[in-house]
Amino acid sequence: MPVNVDLLSWKVVAPIMANQLDGPGRPLNLLSREALAAATVLHAEVIMASGNENRLLRRALNLLD
């Protein structure tokens, strides 16, 4: 587990998710869009379980770099 865990309000996350719909977030499901938006706001790295790689989310994250 990480040392710090941050919580974000939907007031922060939802507008980012909406803005990403026309870009990297377009092909993603709701949970993946939320992860993408949270990573964007927090400038955080997204870790995925081995064998459970979300290729669309990984591609969207790479587009943000």
Sequence and secondary structure as in RCSB ss.txt:
>XXXX:A:sequence
MPVNVDLLSWKVVAPIMANQLDGPGRPLNLLSREALAAATVLHAEVIMASGNENRLLRRALNLLD
>XXXX:A:secstr
  S      HHHHHHHHHHGGGTTTTT  HHHHHHHHHHHHHT      TT   HHHHHHHHHH 
